[in-house]
Amino acid sequence: MSDPGLVDRVRRRLAADTADPTPQSVATALRAEQRLTDSATVLTLVDELRRETLGVGPLEPLLAVDGVTDILVNGPDAVYLDRGGGLEHTRVRFPDDEAVRRLAQRLAAQAGRRLDDASPWVDARLPDGTRLHAVLAPLARPGTLVSLRIPARRTFTLEQLVAAGTLTPGAARWLQRLIDARVAFVVSGGTGSGKTTLLAALLSVCEPAERLVIVEDATELRPDHPHVVGLESRPANVEGAGLVTLRDLVRQALRMRPDRVVVGEVRGAEVVDLLAALNTGHEGGCGTVHANSSSDVPARFEALGVAAGLPRAAVHSQLGAGLDAVLHLGRDRSGTRRLQQIGVLRADTNGLARTVAALTFADGVAEPGPGRDRLAELVGEGS
């Protein structure tokens, strides 16, 4: 429609009558506006209004893009997507910021959450598994901000990650050995570096007889494995009741006879129970953690553990004894996600855990590091 004011007035009339946008209801609203239009105009307006009330509105075509992982809305005039090669500017536009606000509020309502001036941001999971984050203007600039993290439509195999350039063939073989040897590891990297994709691929090659218990804030890991059970945290409701944390769920997971305990993202007090699990016979545990490099992982665990009440020395002692390897992912200059390093954990002279490079990957070549022999020992190479 070329007249945003007319669209808005029709929208308000339909809302007042609690009517869905159908050809009949829209035609009635147009007559009330003393506008005579042809059938094509009525149908165009019906489609426009339905896009606002169903799905993700103007963003719907972007969901059909192959491999899309993120859709970002920066106010009405800037919409981006990411399909694995970095952010791409799209041609999608909203009429005004009020349209972005309505979309954000409707999506929040689908997740059972409140989004208004009294509660101007939301972090929630939609019924289809999409992760929603939104901040309303004027807190946000240049307008209301909406971020959608799209769950993977399929799980990649290690061979497919090699074909995509994430792994070298040699790296894939090392990772398969890590899984076969039931080595405890974390996948580290920044936001959007492919941590969940790699972890799902690795879980898919676990022995079919193993029972995988996955704990997540929002269900993202969908490994192609015959025995997967999942636990998902829950935020408190508007009355402040019903909160279920990742730490609560990690404790439950340990009582579910897991062969592997998997924490989708280690980012809070659950680190205490995960470290305890890795030090009490639960081999092969794994998860993801945000970190700028593999060497930063011990410091990240230290910060989380100390915040949860563990002494610094206890964090490092349990980390060094329970976690064996770190797989670090990053993006190269072209935006392609790549495995950059496999590191192993060692204790320094002060008893603090640190990551030592075992293999560093650059330009398709694996450069051995001082932790190479320890990595070989972990996977039983030569035995």
BALOBA-1460 file (C-alpha; in Angstrom, 3 decimals):
// residues 383
<rec num="1" residu="m" x="0.000" y="0.000" z="0.000"/>
<rec num="2" residu="s" x="1.237" y="3.488" z="-0.779"/>
<rec num="3" residu="d" x="-0.666" y="5.221" z="2.042"/>
<rec num="4" residu="p" x="0.789" y="4.244" z="5.463"/>
<rec num="5" residu="g" x="-1.813" y="6.409" z="7.179"/>
<rec num="6" residu="l" x="-4.664" y="4.458" z="5.592"/>
<rec num="7" residu="v" x="-3.038" y="1.150" z="6.504"/>
<rec num="8" residu="d" x="-2.743" y="2.278" z="10.097"/>
<rec num="9" residu="r" x="-6.366" y="3.435" z="10.255"/>
<rec num="10" residu="v" x="-7.594" y="0.117" z="8.820"/>
<rec num="11" residu="r" x="-5.418" y="-1.711" z="11.318"/>
<rec num="12" residu="r" x="-6.954" y="0.246" z="14.182"/>
<rec num="13" residu="r" x="-10.507" y="-0.428" z="12.970"/>
<rec num="14" residu="l" x="-9.836" y="-4.156" z="12.752"/>
<rec num="15" residu="a" x="-8.306" y="-4.125" z="16.238"/>
<rec num="16" residu="a" x="-11.295" y="-2.267" z="17.650"/>
<rec num="17" residu="d" x="-13.643" y="-4.842" z="16.104"/>
<rec num="18" residu="t" x="-11.316" y="-7.736" z="17.094"/>
<rec num="19" residu="a" x="-11.505" y="-8.824" z="13.466"/>
<rec num="20" residu="d" x="-8.904" y="-10.802" z="11.539"/>
<rec num="21" residu="p" x="-7.670" y="-9.272" z="8.266"/>
<rec num="22" residu="t" x="-9.912" y="-10.963" z="5.682"/>
<rec num="23" residu="p" x="-11.077" y="-9.548" z="2.340"/>
<rec num="24" residu="q" x="-14.505" y="-8.913" z="3.855"/>
<rec num="25" residu="s" x="-13.291" y="-7.186" z="7.040"/>
<rec num="26" residu="v" x="-10.747" y="-5.074" z="5.182"/>
<rec num="27" residu="a" x="-13.335" y="-4.013" z="2.578"/>
<rec num="28" residu="t" x="-15.721" y="-3.022" z="5.379"/>
<rec num="29" residu="a" x="-12.980" y="-0.968" z="7.076"/>
<rec num="30" residu="l" x="-12.139" y="0.749" z="3.791"/>
<rec num="31" residu="r" x="-15.786" y="1.668" z="3.258"/>
<rec num="32" residu="a" x="-15.850" y="3.133" z="6.767"/>
<rec num="33" residu="e" x="-12.846" y="5.229" z="5.709"/>
<rec num="34" residu="q" x="-14.911" y="6.328" z="2.692"/>
<rec num="35" residu="r" x="-12.385" y="4.776" z="0.355"/>
<rec num="36" residu="l" x="-13.505" y="2.932" z="-2.755"/>
<rec num="37" residu="t" x="-10.849" y="0.501" z="-3.935"/>
<rec num="38" residu="d" x="-10.648" y="-2.396" z="-6.338"/>
<rec num="39" residu="s" x="-10.287" y="-6.039" z="-5.353"/>
<rec num="40" residu="a" x="-6.541" y="-6.097" z="-6.024"/>
<rec num="41" residu="t" x="-5.970" y="-3.256" z="-3.551"/>
<rec num="42" residu="v" x="-8.091" y="-4.999" z="-0.914"/>
<rec num="43" residu="l" x="-6.132" y="-8.262" z="-1.329"/>
<rec num="44" residu="t" x="-2.812" y="-6.397" z="-1.167"/>
<rec num="45" residu="l" x="-3.863" y="-4.774" z="2.094"/>
<rec num="46" residu="v" x="-5.057" y="-8.133" z="3.464"/>
<rec num="47" residu="d" x="-1.640" y="-9.660" z="2.715"/>
<rec num="48" residu="e" x="0.167" y="-6.730" z="4.323"/>
<rec num="49" residu="l" x="-1.910" y="-6.898" z="7.492"/>
<rec num="50" residu="r" x="-1.621" y="-10.670" z="7.706"/>
<rec num="51" residu="r" x="2.167" y="-10.426" z="7.510"/>
<rec num="52" residu="e" x="1.979" y="-8.209" z="10.585"/>
<rec num="53" residu="t" x="-0.101" y="-10.710" z="12.546"/>
<rec num="54" residu="l" x="1.433" y="-14.005" z="11.444"/>
<rec num="55" residu="g" x="4.992" y="-15.297" z="11.486"/>
<rec num="56" residu="v" x="7.703" y="-12.666" z="11.549"/>
<rec num="57" residu="g" x="6.044" y="-10.178" z="9.236"/>
<rec num="58" residu="p" x="8.366" y="-8.540" z="6.678"/>
<rec num="59" residu="l" x="11.205" y="-10.782" z="7.883"/>
<rec num="60" residu="e" x="9.427" y="-13.911" z="6.636"/>
<rec num="61" residu="p" x="11.322" y="-14.102" z="3.275"/>
<rec num="62" residu="l" x="14.635" y="-14.016" z="5.135"/>
<rec num="63" residu="l" x="13.738" y="-17.181" z="7.027"/>
<rec num="64" residu="a" x="13.627" y="-18.998" z="3.694"/>
<rec num="65" residu="v" x="17.243" y="-18.086" z="2.905"/>
<rec num="66" residu="d" x="19.350" y="-21.235" z="2.919"/>
<rec num="67" residu="g" x="21.635" y="-21.473" z="5.937"/>
<rec num="68" residu="v" x="20.428" y="-18.329" z="7.712"/>
<rec num="69" residu="t" x="21.452" y="-18.311" z="11.383"/>
<rec num="70" residu="d" x="20.724" y="-14.731" z="12.492"/>
<rec num="71" residu="i" x="18.388" y="-11.895" z="11.505"/>
<rec num="72" residu="l" x="19.127" y="-8.469" z="12.978"/>
<rec num="73" residu="v" x="16.827" y="-5.449" z="12.813"/>
<rec num="74" residu="n" x="18.367" y="-2.055" z="13.595"/>
<rec num="75" residu="g" x="15.284" y="0.143" z="13.498"/>
<rec num="76" residu="p" x="13.004" y="0.377" z="10.447"/>
<rec num="77" residu="d" x="15.636" y="1.009" z="7.779"/>
<rec num="78" residu="a" x="18.396" y="-1.529" z="8.426"/>
<rec num="79" residu="v" x="17.887" y="-5.304" z="8.414"/>
<rec num="80" residu="y" x="20.784" y="-7.756" z="8.271"/>
<rec num="81" residu="l" x="21.149" y="-11.522" z="8.026"/>
<rec num="82" residu="d" x="23.971" y="-13.961" z="8.611"/>
<rec num="83" residu="r" x="24.195" y="-17.260" z="6.754"/>
<rec num="84" residu="g" x="27.714" y="-18.213" z="7.740"/>
<rec num="85" residu="g" x="29.717" y="-15.684" z="5.769"/>
<rec num="86" residu="g" x="29.298" y="-12.605" z="7.943"/>
<rec num="87" residu="l" x="26.529" y="-10.021" z="8.141"/>
<rec num="88" residu="e" x="24.739" y="-9.082" z="4.912"/>
<rec num="89" residu="h" x="22.612" y="-5.970" z="4.469"/>
<rec num="90" residu="t" x="19.168" y="-6.804" z="3.053"/>
<rec num="91" residu="r" x="16.526" y="-4.809" z="1.192"/>
<rec num="92" residu="v" x="13.854" y="-5.471" z="3.821"/>
<rec num="93" residu="r" x="12.414" y="-2.307" z="5.341"/>
<rec num="94" residu="f" x="9.666" y="-1.455" z="7.832"/>
<rec num="95" residu="p" x="7.280" y="1.497" z="7.323"/>
<rec num="96" residu="d" x="8.395" y="3.081" z="10.607"/>
<rec num="97" residu="d" x="9.722" y="2.220" z="14.044"/>
<rec num="98" residu="e" x="6.207" y="1.617" z="15.327"/>
<rec num="99" residu="a" x="5.998" y="-1.362" z="12.944"/>
<rec num="100" residu="v" x="9.226" y="-2.794" z="14.350"/>
<rec num="101" residu="r" x="7.910" y="-2.258" z="17.873"/>
<rec num="102" residu="r" x="4.648" y="-4.070" z="17.075"/>
<rec num="103" residu="l" x="6.565" y="-7.038" z="15.637"/>
<rec num="104" residu="a" x="8.837" y="-7.228" z="18.685"/>
<rec num="105" residu="q" x="5.885" y="-7.060" z="21.076"/>
<rec num="106" residu="r" x="3.940" y="-9.702" z="19.181"/>
<rec num="107" residu="l" x="6.914" y="-12.084" z="19.151"/>
<rec num="108" residu="a" x="7.485" y="-11.486" z="22.864"/>
<rec num="109" residu="a" x="3.821" y="-12.287" z="23.528"/>
<rec num="110" residu="q" x="4.226" y="-15.575" z="21.622"/>
<rec num="111" residu="a" x="6.976" y="-16.459" z="24.092"/>
<rec num="112" residu="g" x="4.766" y="-15.492" z="27.032"/>
<rec num="113" residu="r" x="6.864" y="-12.451" z="27.848"/>
<rec num="114" residu="r" x="6.084" y="-8.775" z="28.370"/>
<rec num="115" residu="l" x="7.617" y="-6.025" z="26.243"/>
<rec num="116" residu="d" x="6.553" y="-2.417" z="26.805"/>
<rec num="117" residu="d" x="7.874" y="0.863" z="28.200"/>
<rec num="118" residu="a" x="7.857" y="-0.568" z="31.723"/>
<rec num="119" residu="s" x="9.792" y="-3.653" z="30.584"/>
<rec num="120" residu="p" x="11.659" y="-2.429" z="27.496"/>
<rec num="121" residu="w" x="13.770" y="-5.480" z="26.677"/>
<rec num="122" residu="v" x="13.190" y="-9.198" z="26.367"/>
<rec num="123" residu="d" x="15.296" y="-12.345" z="25.956"/>
<rec num="124" residu="a" x="13.101" y="-15.326" z="25.175"/>
<rec num="125" residu="r" x="12.608" y="-18.425" z="23.063"/>
<rec num="126" residu="l" x="9.802" y="-18.604" z="20.518"/>
<rec num="127" residu="p" x="7.708" y="-21.770" z="20.127"/>
<rec num="128" residu="d" x="9.711" y="-22.872" z="17.062"/>
<rec num="129" residu="g" x="12.993" y="-22.619" z="18.988"/>
<rec num="130" residu="t" x="14.078" y="-19.235" z="17.608"/>
<rec num="131" residu="r" x="15.893" y="-17.116" z="20.185"/>
<rec num="132" residu="l" x="14.429" y="-13.591" z="20.442"/>
<rec num="133" residu="h" x="16.134" y="-10.560" z="21.898"/>
<rec num="134" residu="a" x="14.630" y="-7.083" z="21.573"/>
<rec num="135" residu="v" x="15.150" y="-3.628" z="23.043"/>
<rec num="136" residu="l" x="12.590" y="-0.885" z="22.462"/>
<rec num="137" residu="a" x="13.345" y="2.666" z="21.380"/>
<rec num="138" residu="p" x="14.194" y="5.222" z="22.714"/>
<rec num="139" residu="l" x="16.541" y="3.082" z="24.822"/>
<rec num="140" residu="a" x="17.835" y="1.624" z="21.572"/>
<rec num="141" residu="r" x="19.196" y="3.571" z="18.620"/>
<rec num="142" residu="p" x="18.560" y="4.098" z="15.726"/>
<rec num="143" residu="g" x="15.227" y="2.510" z="16.679"/>
<rec num="144" residu="t" x="13.796" y="-0.659" z="18.170"/>
<rec num="145" residu="l" x="16.342" y="-3.478" z="17.909"/>
<rec num="146" residu="v" x="15.338" y="-7.090" z="17.244"/>
<rec num="147" residu="s" x="17.734" y="-10.043" z="17.112"/>
<rec num="148" residu="l" x="16.587" y="-13.489" z="16.025"/>
<rec num="149" residu="r" x="18.872" y="-16.514" z="16.382"/>
<rec num="150" residu="i" x="17.454" y="-19.162" z="14.070"/>
<rec num="151" residu="p" x="17.836" y="-22.796" z="15.191"/>
<rec num="152" residu="a" x="19.726" y="-25.013" z="12.794"/>
<rec num="153" residu="r" x="17.420" y="-26.711" z="10.318"/>
<rec num="154" residu="r" x="19.855" y="-29.593" z="10.023"/>
<rec num="155" residu="t" x="22.898" y="-30.991" z="11.741"/>
<rec num="156" residu="f" x="26.161" y="-30.871" z="9.848"/>
<rec num="157" residu="t" x="28.457" y="-33.861" z="9.672"/>
<rec num="158" residu="l" x="32.190" y="-33.532" z="10.152"/>
<rec num="159" residu="e" x="32.587" y="-34.204" z="6.427"/>
<rec num="160" residu="q" x="30.249" y="-31.318" z="5.612"/>
<rec num="161" residu="l" x="32.167" y="-29.012" z="7.949"/>
<rec num="162" residu="v" x="35.328" y="-29.985" z="6.081"/>
<rec num="163" residu="a" x="33.613" y="-29.146" z="2.782"/>
<rec num="164" residu="a" x="32.469" y="-25.785" z="4.225"/>
<rec num="165" residu="g" x="36.014" y="-24.905" z="5.257"/>
<rec num="166" residu="t" x="35.360" y="-24.973" z="9.009"/>
<rec num="167" residu="l" x="37.634" y="-27.983" z="9.497"/>
<rec num="168" residu="t" x="40.612" y="-29.367" z="7.659"/>
<rec num="169" residu="p" x="40.521" y="-33.107" z="6.958"/>
<rec num="170" residu="g" x="43.267" y="-33.590" z="9.528"/>
<rec num="171" residu="a" x="41.365" y="-31.610" z="12.157"/>
<rec num="172" residu="a" x="38.261" y="-33.740" z="11.565"/>
<rec num="173" residu="r" x="40.272" y="-36.895" z="12.223"/>
<rec num="174" residu="w" x="41.651" y="-35.471" z="15.469"/>
<rec num="175" residu="l" x="38.155" y="-34.505" z="16.625"/>
<rec num="176" residu="q" x="36.806" y="-37.973" z="15.860"/>
<rec num="177" residu="r" x="39.594" y="-39.418" z="18.013"/>
<rec num="178" residu="l" x="38.703" y="-37.043" z="20.850"/>
<rec num="179" residu="i" x="35.128" y="-38.307" z="20.780"/>
<rec num="180" residu="d" x="36.136" y="-41.962" z="20.564"/>
<rec num="181" residu="a" x="38.483" y="-41.533" z="23.539"/>
<rec num="182" residu="r" x="35.701" y="-39.845" z="25.592"/>
<rec num="183" residu="v" x="37.853" y="-36.779" z="26.201"/>
<rec num="184" residu="a" x="36.154" y="-33.960" z="28.156"/>
<rec num="185" residu="f" x="36.246" y="-30.737" z="26.143"/>
<rec num="186" residu="v" x="34.678" y="-27.338" z="25.559"/>
<rec num="187" residu="v" x="34.183" y="-25.514" z="22.286"/>
<rec num="188" residu="s" x="35.143" y="-21.857" z="22.685"/>
<rec num="189" residu="g" x="34.705" y="-18.817" z="20.475"/>
<rec num="190" residu="g" x="32.810" y="-15.610" z="20.039"/>
<rec num="191" residu="t" x="29.147" y="-15.100" z="19.238"/>
<rec num="192" residu="g" x="28.255" y="-16.604" z="15.868"/>
<rec num="193" residu="s" x="31.570" y="-18.433" z="15.490"/>
<rec num="194" residu="g" x="29.891" y="-21.819" z="14.997"/>
<rec num="195" residu="k" x="30.297" y="-23.347" z="18.464"/>
<rec num="196" residu="t" x="26.864" y="-24.978" z="18.542"/>
<rec num="197" residu="t" x="27.209" y="-26.265" z="14.968"/>
<rec num="198" residu="l" x="30.537" y="-27.945" z="15.715"/>
<rec num="199" residu="l" x="29.366" y="-29.389" z="19.027"/>
<rec num="200" residu="a" x="26.245" y="-30.884" z="17.394"/>
<rec num="201" residu="a" x="28.410" y="-32.474" z="14.696"/>
<rec num="202" residu="l" x="30.707" y="-33.994" z="17.317"/>
<rec num="203" residu="l" x="27.818" y="-35.348" z="19.390"/>
<rec num="204" residu="s" x="26.443" y="-36.958" z="16.238"/>
<rec num="205" residu="v" x="29.503" y="-39.200" z="15.975"/>
<rec num="206" residu="c" x="29.302" y="-40.454" z="19.564"/>
<rec num="207" residu="e" x="28.683" y="-44.182" z="19.920"/>
<rec num="208" residu="p" x="24.982" y="-44.951" z="19.289"/>
<rec num="209" residu="a" x="24.819" y="-46.848" z="22.600"/>
<rec num="210" residu="e" x="25.694" y="-43.714" z="24.593"/>
<rec num="211" residu="r" x="23.002" y="-41.683" z="26.366"/>
<rec num="212" residu="l" x="23.478" y="-37.941" z="25.825"/>
<rec num="213" residu="v" x="21.821" y="-35.611" z="28.335"/>
<rec num="214" residu="i" x="21.836" y="-32.043" z="27.007"/>
<rec num="215" residu="v" x="21.174" y="-29.016" z="29.229"/>
<rec num="216" residu="e" x="20.450" y="-25.685" z="27.507"/>
<rec num="217" residu="d" x="18.941" y="-22.264" z="28.046"/>
<rec num="218" residu="a" x="17.156" y="-22.646" z="24.706"/>
<rec num="219" residu="t" x="17.114" y="-25.807" z="22.629"/>
<rec num="220" residu="e" x="19.690" y="-25.375" z="19.872"/>
<rec num="221" residu="l" x="21.690" y="-28.598" z="19.885"/>
<rec num="222" residu="r" x="20.051" y="-31.197" z="17.663"/>
<rec num="223" residu="p" x="22.642" y="-33.925" z="17.146"/>
<rec num="224" residu="d" x="21.872" y="-36.750" z="14.771"/>
<rec num="225" residu="h" x="22.084" y="-39.425" z="17.473"/>
<rec num="226" residu="p" x="19.609" y="-42.146" z="18.521"/>
<rec num="227" residu="h" x="19.648" y="-41.471" z="22.279"/>
<rec num="228" residu="v" x="19.396" y="-37.779" z="23.143"/>
<rec num="229" residu="v" x="17.369" y="-36.300" z="25.997"/>
<rec num="230" residu="g" x="17.221" y="-32.590" z="26.710"/>
<rec num="231" residu="l" x="16.515" y="-30.256" z="29.610"/>
<rec num="232" residu="e" x="15.714" y="-26.585" z="29.050"/>
<rec num="233" residu="s" x="15.827" y="-23.780" z="31.584"/>
<rec num="234" residu="r" x="12.841" y="-21.540" z="32.250"/>
<rec num="235" residu="p" x="12.694" y="-17.864" z="33.231"/>
<rec num="236" residu="a" x="10.485" y="-16.625" z="36.041"/>
<rec num="237" residu="n" x="6.984" y="-15.562" z="35.090"/>
<rec num="238" residu="v" x="5.627" y="-12.041" z="35.539"/>
<rec num="239" residu="e" x="4.949" y="-12.814" z="39.219"/>
<rec num="240" residu="g" x="8.592" y="-13.833" z="39.680"/>
<rec num="241" residu="a" x="7.798" y="-17.538" z="40.165"/>
<rec num="242" residu="g" x="8.740" y="-20.660" z="38.242"/>
<rec num="243" residu="l" x="12.432" y="-19.946" z="37.631"/>
<rec num="244" residu="v" x="14.474" y="-23.018" z="36.627"/>
<rec num="245" residu="t" x="18.190" y="-22.357" z="36.139"/>
<rec num="246" residu="l" x="20.843" y="-24.241" z="34.193"/>
<rec num="247" residu="r" x="22.451" y="-25.127" z="37.504"/>
<rec num="248" residu="d" x="19.211" y="-26.786" z="38.640"/>
<rec num="249" residu="l" x="19.118" y="-28.778" z="35.423"/>
<rec num="250" residu="v" x="22.773" y="-29.859" z="35.510"/>
<rec num="251" residu="r" x="22.093" y="-31.369" z="38.926"/>
<rec num="252" residu="q" x="19.084" y="-33.216" z="37.517"/>
<rec num="253" residu="a" x="21.098" y="-34.399" z="34.513"/>
<rec num="254" residu="l" x="23.623" y="-36.103" z="36.775"/>
<rec num="255" residu="r" x="20.814" y="-38.273" z="38.192"/>
<rec num="256" residu="m" x="19.618" y="-39.388" z="34.756"/>
<rec num="257" residu="r" x="22.291" y="-41.999" z="34.106"/>
<rec num="258" residu="p" x="24.120" y="-39.948" z="31.441"/>
<rec num="259" residu="d" x="27.013" y="-41.295" z="29.413"/>
<rec num="260" residu="r" x="27.785" y="-37.703" z="28.491"/>
<rec num="261" residu="v" x="26.588" y="-34.524" z="30.199"/>
<rec num="262" residu="v" x="26.423" y="-31.679" z="27.692"/>
<rec num="263" residu="v" x="25.911" y="-28.046" z="28.692"/>
<rec num="264" residu="g" x="24.921" y="-26.021" z="25.647"/>
<rec num="265" residu="e" x="26.617" y="-22.915" z="26.975"/>
<rec num="266" residu="v" x="28.580" y="-22.602" z="30.207"/>
<rec num="267" residu="r" x="27.945" y="-19.064" z="31.415"/>
<rec num="268" residu="g" x="26.863" y="-19.074" z="35.056"/>
<rec num="269" residu="a" x="26.760" y="-20.937" z="38.354"/>
<rec num="270" residu="e" x="26.203" y="-24.264" z="36.558"/>
<rec num="271" residu="v" x="29.977" y="-24.335" z="36.066"/>
<rec num="272" residu="v" x="30.293" y="-25.563" z="39.681"/>
<rec num="273" residu="d" x="28.173" y="-28.652" z="39.105"/>
<rec num="274" residu="l" x="29.676" y="-29.306" z="35.681"/>
<rec num="275" residu="l" x="33.205" y="-29.281" z="37.084"/>
<rec num="276" residu="a" x="32.070" y="-31.560" z="39.906"/>
<rec num="277" residu="a" x="30.567" y="-33.955" z="37.354"/>
<rec num="278" residu="l" x="33.727" y="-34.024" z="35.252"/>
<rec num="279" residu="n" x="35.699" y="-34.932" z="38.379"/>
<rec num="280" residu="t" x="33.387" y="-37.720" z="39.571"/>
<rec num="281" residu="g" x="33.531" y="-40.233" z="36.761"/>
<rec num="282" residu="h" x="31.377" y="-38.547" z="34.090"/>
<rec num="283" residu="e" x="33.755" y="-38.877" z="31.151"/>
<rec num="284" residu="g" x="33.274" y="-37.196" z="27.813"/>
<rec num="285" residu="g" x="31.374" y="-34.200" z="29.179"/>
<rec num="286" residu="c" x="31.361" y="-31.168" z="26.941"/>
<rec num="287" residu="g" x="29.819" y="-27.786" z="26.227"/>
<rec num="288" residu="t" x="30.484" y="-24.372" z="24.770"/>
<rec num="289" residu="v" x="31.851" y="-21.210" z="26.337"/>
<rec num="290" residu="h" x="32.358" y="-17.666" z="25.097"/>
<rec num="291" residu="a" x="36.041" y="-16.750" z="24.944"/>
<rec num="292" residu="n" x="38.309" y="-14.691" z="22.701"/>
<rec num="293" residu="s" x="40.942" y="-17.432" z="22.497"/>
<rec num="294" residu="s" x="41.622" y="-20.887" z="23.859"/>
<rec num="295" residu="s" x="44.079" y="-19.401" z="26.356"/>
<rec num="296" residu="d" x="41.253" y="-17.283" z="27.813"/>
<rec num="297" residu="v" x="39.105" y="-20.303" z="28.701"/>
<rec num="298" residu="p" x="40.635" y="-20.964" z="32.166"/>
<rec num="299" residu="a" x="40.126" y="-17.302" z="33.097"/>
<rec num="300" residu="r" x="36.504" y="-17.532" z="31.912"/>
<rec num="301" residu="f" x="35.898" y="-20.615" z="34.073"/>
<rec num="302" residu="e" x="37.633" y="-18.898" z="36.982"/>
<rec num="303" residu="a" x="35.381" y="-15.845" z="36.727"/>
<rec num="304" residu="l" x="32.236" y="-18.000" z="36.572"/>
<rec num="305" residu="g" x="33.349" y="-20.316" z="39.372"/>
<rec num="306" residu="v" x="34.395" y="-17.557" z="41.758"/>
<rec num="307" residu="a" x="31.123" y="-15.698" z="41.101"/>
<rec num="308" residu="a" x="29.298" y="-18.933" z="42.038"/>
<rec num="309" residu="g" x="31.185" y="-19.206" z="45.333"/>
<rec num="310" residu="l" x="34.113" y="-21.518" z="44.525"/>
<rec num="311" residu="p" x="37.589" y="-20.411" z="45.678"/>
<rec num="312" residu="r" x="39.943" y="-19.622" z="42.835"/>
<rec num="313" residu="a" x="42.263" y="-22.491" z="43.697"/>
<rec num="314" residu="a" x="39.365" y="-24.951" z="43.727"/>
<rec num="315" residu="v" x="38.192" y="-23.800" z="40.296"/>
<rec num="316" residu="h" x="41.614" y="-24.332" z="38.761"/>
<rec num="317" residu="s" x="42.142" y="-27.629" z="40.551"/>
<rec num="318" residu="q" x="38.849" y="-29.055" z="39.276"/>
<rec num="319" residu="l" x="39.317" y="-27.528" z="35.834"/>
<rec num="320" residu="g" x="42.766" y="-29.031" z="35.410"/>
<rec num="321" residu="a" x="41.625" y="-32.442" z="36.624"/>
<rec num="322" residu="g" x="38.275" y="-32.626" z="34.820"/>
<rec num="323" residu="l" x="38.639" y="-30.802" z="31.503"/>
<rec num="324" residu="d" x="41.074" y="-32.143" z="28.915"/>
<rec num="325" residu="a" x="40.790" y="-30.090" z="25.728"/>
<rec num="326" residu="v" x="39.625" y="-26.792" z="24.249"/>
<rec num="327" residu="l" x="38.482" y="-26.449" z="20.625"/>
<rec num="328" residu="h" x="38.586" y="-22.797" z="19.604"/>
<rec num="329" residu="l" x="36.612" y="-21.398" z="16.676"/>
<rec num="330" residu="g" x="36.803" y="-18.009" z="15.023"/>
<rec num="331" residu="r" x="36.032" y="-16.198" z="11.789"/>
<rec num="332" residu="d" x="38.656" y="-15.358" z="9.226"/>
<rec num="333" residu="r" x="38.711" y="-12.084" z="7.292"/>
<rec num="334" residu="s" x="36.149" y="-13.398" z="4.814"/>
<rec num="335" residu="g" x="33.735" y="-14.187" z="7.654"/>
<rec num="336" residu="t" x="34.105" y="-17.971" z="7.291"/>
<rec num="337" residu="r" x="33.954" y="-19.915" z="10.553"/>
<rec num="338" residu="r" x="37.042" y="-22.016" z="11.126"/>
<rec num="339" residu="l" x="38.544" y="-24.222" z="13.819"/>
<rec num="340" residu="q" x="41.612" y="-22.228" z="14.782"/>
<rec num="341" residu="q" x="43.160" y="-24.292" z="17.539"/>
<rec num="342" residu="i" x="42.994" y="-27.456" z="19.603"/>
<rec num="343" residu="g" x="44.467" y="-26.869" z="23.058"/>
<rec num="344" residu="v" x="45.038" y="-29.061" z="26.100"/>
<rec num="345" residu="l" x="44.848" y="-28.129" z="29.780"/>
<rec num="346" residu="r" x="47.932" y="-28.120" z="31.992"/>
<rec num="347" residu="a" x="48.742" y="-26.798" z="35.450"/>
<rec num="348" residu="d" x="51.465" y="-24.173" z="35.752"/>
<rec num="349" residu="t" x="53.929" y="-23.838" z="38.615"/>
<rec num="350" residu="n" x="51.326" y="-21.998" z="40.699"/>
<rec num="351" residu="g" x="48.789" y="-24.779" z="40.293"/>
<rec num="352" residu="l" x="46.639" y="-22.692" z="37.948"/>
<rec num="353" residu="a" x="45.171" y="-24.348" z="34.865"/>
<rec num="354" residu="r" x="46.205" y="-22.948" z="31.515"/>
<rec num="355" residu="t" x="45.576" y="-23.874" z="27.907"/>
<rec num="356" residu="v" x="48.557" y="-25.060" z="25.879"/>
<rec num="357" residu="a" x="48.314" y="-25.120" z="22.090"/>
<rec num="358" residu="a" x="48.435" y="-28.623" z="20.651"/>
<rec num="359" residu="l" x="47.506" y="-27.892" z="17.034"/>
<rec num="360" residu="t" x="46.996" y="-24.473" z="15.443"/>
<rec num="361" residu="f" x="45.292" y="-24.344" z="12.043"/>
<rec num="362" residu="a" x="46.052" y="-21.629" z="9.511"/>
<rec num="363" residu="d" x="45.647" y="-21.665" z="5.724"/>
<rec num="364" residu="g" x="44.750" y="-25.347" z="5.817"/>
<rec num="365" residu="v" x="47.957" y="-26.292" z="7.629"/>
<rec num="366" residu="a" x="48.203" y="-27.727" z="11.164"/>
<rec num="367" residu="e" x="51.088" y="-26.300" z="13.168"/>
<rec num="368" residu="p" x="52.048" y="-28.533" z="16.151"/>
<rec num="369" residu="g" x="52.423" y="-26.814" z="19.499"/>
<rec num="370" residu="p" x="53.897" y="-27.754" z="22.885"/>
<rec num="371" residu="g" x="50.705" y="-29.635" z="23.805"/>
<rec num="372" residu="r" x="50.852" y="-31.962" z="20.785"/>
<rec num="373" residu="d" x="52.209" y="-34.942" z="22.744"/>
<rec num="374" residu="r" x="49.576" y="-34.527" z="25.461"/>
<rec num="375" residu="l" x="46.841" y="-34.485" z="22.812"/>
<rec num="376" residu="a" x="48.223" y="-37.669" z="21.297"/>
<rec num="377" residu="e" x="48.257" y="-39.227" z="24.754"/>
<rec num="378" residu="l" x="44.619" y="-38.252" z="25.364"/>
<rec num="379" residu="v" x="43.414" y="-39.926" z="22.161"/>
<rec num="380" residu="g" x="45.599" y="-42.970" z="22.615"/>
<rec num="381" residu="e" x="47.691" y="-42.362" z="19.525"/>
<rec num="382" residu="g" x="50.189" y="-45.131" z="18.986"/>
<rec num="383" residu="s" x="48.591" y="-47.433" z="21.538"/>
